[in-house]
Amino acid sequence: MVMGQRLKCLLLIVVMALSGVHGVRDRTLYGVDGLSDNYYRYSCPNAESVIQTAVNTELDKNLKLAAGIIRMQFHDCFVEGCDGSVLLDGPNTEKQAPINAKLIGYEVIDAAKAAVEAVCPGVVSCADIIAYAARDSTVKLSGSRWEVQGGRKDGFHSSASQAEADLPPPEFGASQLIDSFARRGLSTAQMVILSGSHTVGVADCSKIVGRLYNFNNNQMTDPSMDPAYAEQLKKDCPQNSWNTTIGVFMDTITPGSFDSNYYQVLQQKKGLFTSDQTLLNDAQTSGTVNTLMENGRFQKEFGEAMRAMAAVGVKSGSQGEIRKYCRSVNY
């Protein structure tokens, strides 16, 4: 009897110890598909700090990449789920999709992966690195910090045609945006909140010339755009002769700073894309825009919305792998 009780106690201790080990779920800590805060606390305790150092080192060389990394997580999660598929090289991969032609920041992810592989080989996924890097890039641009959940596996597939089909274009209206986000389990409010990342966005002229010169059969320029702003944009992006190297800031108040002024820009009718200005013009979303003009609220809700988006389509178990190099699957 005593021996049996001792054996039971020993087994209980082993189970309790294993419950905190990478790979065994503690339901008080784990969320969707096994994601959790501080996921690598045992398997790679310094993972987040190593990634942050590498990310900051790269951003110190070129701060423009920070906005690209934030955009990258959105482009990754909306195609195949948050699985690092946007990072894969090769013909007909997501990188080759026209909608991803201006996506930047791959070198930042490469540097972070190399740094974490040096201390914990084969442990941290590229999909997780994108999520950590997006958070660290936001902080680098004076935005708030949030806890990033880890535990994603890297996917095996990447499709340019899928990226074109899944990523919402800048011409979308509010209803189309709501539907696109809803199909990924994200609410209308979360869509408006995540759109706030455009506060640090920079757009190519090719994305806005339609609003400036060919809006519809009756009007050359979108009448929902502030007329003076439209005239300035026409100077920046002359019809049929714009400079393809020029970028247009999406936040005209504090460009390059991660804050809530994006929503103030919408109030001024200076939303750069149709998909921006529609958030204020449509009754389905205008109320949320108005509540997010307070910076503290926006910063808090942005982190929460990023956590939700980062759980979209997560792969686990045999659905994915931990890539050795983020640009290619393991062989």
C-alpha positions in Angstrom: 0.0 0.0 0.0 2.8 2.4 1.0 4.7 1.5 -2.1 1.6 2.1 -4.2 1.0 5.5 -2.7 4.7 6.5 -3.3 4.4 5.4 -6.9 1.2 7.5 -7.4 3.0 10.5 -5.8 6.0 10.0 -8.1 3.7 9.9 -11.2 1.9 13.0 -10.0 5.2 14.9 -9.7 6.3 13.8 -13.2 3.0 14.9 -14.7 3.1 18.3 -13.0 6.6 18.8 -14.2 5.8 17.9 -17.7 2.7 20.2 -17.7 5.1 23.2 -18.0 7.3 21.7 -20.7 7.2 22.8 -24.3 4.7 20.6 -26.1 2.4 19.7 -23.2 -0.6 22.0 -22.8 -1.4 23.9 -19.7 -5.0 25.0 -20.4 -4.6 28.1 -18.2 -1.8 29.3 -20.4 -2.6 27.9 -23.8 -5.0 29.5 -26.3 -5.9 28.6 -29.9 -4.2 25.5 -31.2 -1.7 25.4 -28.3 -0.5 29.0 -28.6 0.6 30.5 -25.4 2.4 33.5 -23.9 6.0 32.9 -23.1 5.8 29.7 -25.2 9.6 29.1 -25.4 10.2 29.7 -21.7 11.7 26.2 -21.3 12.8 25.2 -24.8 14.5 28.6 -25.6 14.2 31.0 -22.7 15.9 33.9 -24.4 14.1 33.5 -27.7 12.1 36.7 -27.5 15.0 38.9 -26.4 17.3 37.4 -29.1 14.7 38.1 -31.8 14.1 41.6 -30.5 17.8 42.4 -30.6 18.2 41.1 -34.1 15.1 43.0 -35.3 16.2 46.2 -33.7 19.7 45.9 -35.2 18.2 45.6 -38.7 15.7 48.4 -38.2 18.5 50.7 -37.0 20.0 50.2 -40.5 16.6 50.9 -42.2 13.7 52.0 -40.2 11.4 51.8 -43.2 11.4 48.1 -42.8 9.4 48.3 -39.5 6.1 49.1 -41.3 6.9 46.4 -43.8 7.2 43.8 -41.0 3.8 44.8 -39.5 2.3 44.5 -43.0 4.0 41.2 -43.5 2.2 39.5 -40.6 -1.1 40.6 -42.0 -0.1 39.2 -45.5 1.1 36.0 -43.9 -2.0 35.3 -41.8 -4.6 36.0 -44.4 -3.1 33.5 -46.8 -2.8 29.9 -45.6 -3.0 31.1 -42.0 -0.2 32.4 -39.8 2.4 29.8 -41.0 5.3 31.7 -42.6 4.2 30.8 -46.1 4.8 34.4 -47.2 8.5 33.9 -46.6 9.0 31.0 -49.0 11.1 31.6 -52.2 10.4 30.0 -55.5 8.2 30.4 -58.6 4.5 31.0 -58.0 5.0 31.6 -54.2 3.2 34.3 -52.3 6.3 36.5 -52.8 5.6 36.5 -56.5 2.0 37.7 -56.3 1.6 41.3 -57.6 -0.2 42.2 -54.4 3.1 41.4 -52.5 5.4 43.1 -55.0 6.1 46.0 -52.5 6.3 43.8 -49.4 9.6 44.4 -47.6 11.4 43.2 -44.5 12.4 39.7 -45.4 16.0 40.4 -44.4 14.9 41.3 -40.9 13.2 37.9 -40.5 16.3 36.1 -41.9 18.5 37.9 -39.3 16.2 37.1 -36.4 16.0 33.4 -37.5 19.8 33.2 -37.8 20.2 34.7 -34.3 17.8 32.4 -32.6 19.1 29.3 -34.5 22.5 30.1 -33.1 21.3 29.7 -29.5 18.3 27.2 -30.0 18.6 25.3 -33.2 15.4 23.8 -34.6 13.1 25.2 -31.9 11.6 28.6 -33.0 9.4 28.7 -36.0 9.6 31.3 -38.7 5.8 32.0 -38.3 6.4 32.8 -34.7 9.4 35.1 -35.6 7.1 37.1 -37.9 4.7 37.6 -34.9 7.4 38.7 -32.5 9.1 40.9 -35.1 5.7 42.7 -35.9 5.3 43.5 -32.2 8.9 44.7 -31.9 8.6 46.8 -35.0 5.5 48.4 -33.6 7.4 49.3 -30.4 10.3 50.6 -32.5 7.9 53.1 -34.1 6.7 54.3 -30.7 3.7 52.0 -30.5 2.7 49.9 -27.6 3.9 46.5 -26.6 1.7 43.4 -26.3 2.4 39.8 -25.3 2.9 37.6 -28.4 1.8 34.0 -28.2 4.1 31.4 -29.7 3.6 27.8 -30.9 2.9 28.1 -34.6 4.4 25.6 -37.1 5.7 26.7 -40.5 3.6 25.6 -43.5 4.7 23.6 -46.5 2.9 25.5 -49.2 2.8 29.0 -50.7 0.7 30.1 -53.7 0.8 33.4 -55.6 -2.7 32.9 -56.9 -4.0 32.3 -53.3 -2.4 35.5 -52.2 -4.2 37.4 -55.0 -7.5 35.8 -54.0 -7.2 36.2 -50.3 -5.7 39.6 -49.6 -8.1 42.5 -49.7 -7.2 45.1 -52.3 -7.2 48.9 -51.6 -10.4 49.3 -53.6 -12.5 47.3 -51.2 -15.5 48.9 -49.5 -16.5 48.4 -45.8 -18.8 45.4 -46.5 -16.1 43.6 -48.5 -13.6 44.2 -45.8 -16.0 43.0 -43.1 -16.6 39.8 -45.0 -12.9 39.2 -45.7 -12.1 39.5 -42.0 -15.1 37.6 -40.8 -14.1 34.6 -42.9 -11.0 34.5 -40.7 -12.9 34.8 -37.5 -12.1 38.5 -37.0 -14.8 41.0 -36.0 -15.7 44.3 -37.7 -14.2 46.2 -34.9 -10.9 44.2 -35.1 -10.8 45.0 -38.9 -11.0 48.7 -38.2 -8.4 48.5 -35.4 -6.0 46.5 -37.5 -6.5 49.0 -40.4 -4.9 51.5 -37.9 -1.5 50.1 -38.8 -1.7 52.2 -41.9 -0.6 55.1 -39.6 2.9 54.0 -40.5 2.0 52.9 -44.1 3.5 54.1 -47.3 1.8 53.5 -50.6 2.8 53.4 -54.2 1.2 55.8 -56.6 -0.2 52.8 -58.7 -2.5 52.0 -55.8 -4.2 55.4 -55.8 -4.3 56.7 -59.4 -7.7 55.1 -59.9 -9.2 57.3 -57.2 -7.5 60.4 -58.7 -8.0 60.0 -62.4 -10.6 57.3 -63.2 -13.0 57.0 -60.3 -16.1 56.3 -62.3 -17.9 57.2 -65.5 -19.2 60.5 -64.1 -16.3 61.7 -61.9 -12.6 61.6 -62.5 -11.7 62.0 -58.8 -13.3 60.3 -55.8 -15.6 63.0 -54.3 -15.1 61.5 -50.8 -11.5 62.7 -50.9 -10.6 66.2 -49.6 -10.2 68.3 -52.8 -7.0 70.0 -51.7 -5.5 66.6 -50.7 -6.5 65.2 -54.0 -4.7 68.0 -55.9 -1.6 67.4 -53.8 -1.7 63.7 -54.6 -2.0 64.5 -58.3 1.2 66.5 -58.1 2.9 63.6 -56.3 1.5 61.1 -58.7 1.1 62.6 -62.2 -1.2 60.7 -64.5 0.7 58.1 -66.5 4.1 59.5 -65.5 4.5 58.9 -61.8 7.9 58.0 -60.2 7.7 54.4 -59.2 10.2 54.9 -56.5 8.1 57.5 -54.7 6.0 56.5 -51.7 3.0 58.4 -50.3 2.5 58.5 -46.6 -0.9 57.2 -45.4 -0.8 59.3 -42.3 -0.4 63.0 -43.2 -0.2 64.1 -39.5 2.5 62.0 -37.9 3.9 59.9 -40.7 6.3 57.2 -39.4 4.9 57.3 -35.8 2.6 54.5 -34.6 -0.4 56.3 -33.2 -4.1 57.0 -33.6 -3.7 59.9 -36.0 -4.7 57.6 -38.8 -8.3 57.9 -37.6 -7.9 61.7 -37.5 -6.8 61.6 -41.1 -10.0 59.8 -42.0 -12.0 62.6 -40.3 -10.2 65.0 -42.6 -11.2 63.0 -45.7 -7.6 62.1 -46.4 -7.8 58.4 -46.3 -5.4 57.3 -49.0 -7.2 54.1 -50.2 -10.9 53.5 -50.7 -10.5 50.8 -48.1 -9.3 53.5 -45.6 -11.9 56.2 -46.2 -14.8 53.8 -46.3 -14.2 53.1 -42.6 -15.5 56.5 -41.7 -18.0 56.9 -44.6 -19.8 53.6 -43.9 -22.2 53.4 -40.9 -21.1 49.8 -40.2 -17.6 51.0 -39.2 -17.8 54.8 -38.5 -18.6 54.4 -34.8 -15.5 52.3 -34.2 -13.4 54.9 -36.0 -14.7 57.6 -33.7 -13.8 55.6 -30.6 -10.2 54.9 -31.7 -9.2 58.5 -32.1 -8.0 58.4 -28.4 -4.4 57.1 -28.7 -4.3 55.1 -25.4 -7.4 53.2 -26.4 -6.1 52.5 -29.9 -2.8 51.3 -28.6 -4.4 48.8 -26.2 -6.9 47.5 -28.7 -4.4 47.2 -31.4 -2.3 44.7 -29.4 -5.4 42.7 -28.6 -6.5 42.6 -32.3 -3.0 41.6 -33.3 -3.1 38.6 -30.9 -6.4 37.6 -32.5 -5.1 37.9 -36.0 -2.0 35.9 -35.1 -4.1 32.9 -34.2 -5.7 32.7 -37.6 -5.2 29.3 -39.4 -2.4 28.2 -37.1 -0.8 24.9 -38.0 0.3 22.4 -35.4 1.7 18.8 -35.3 2.2 17.2 -38.7 0.5 20.2 -40.4 3.8 22.0 -40.3 7.4 22.0 -39.3 10.1 24.2 -37.8 12.1 25.4 -40.8 15.8 25.6 -40.6 15.8 28.5 -43.1 12.7 30.6 -43.4 12.9 30.9 -47.2 12.6 27.1 -47.9 11.0 24.1 -46.4 13.1 21.4 -44.8 14.4 18.5 -46.9 
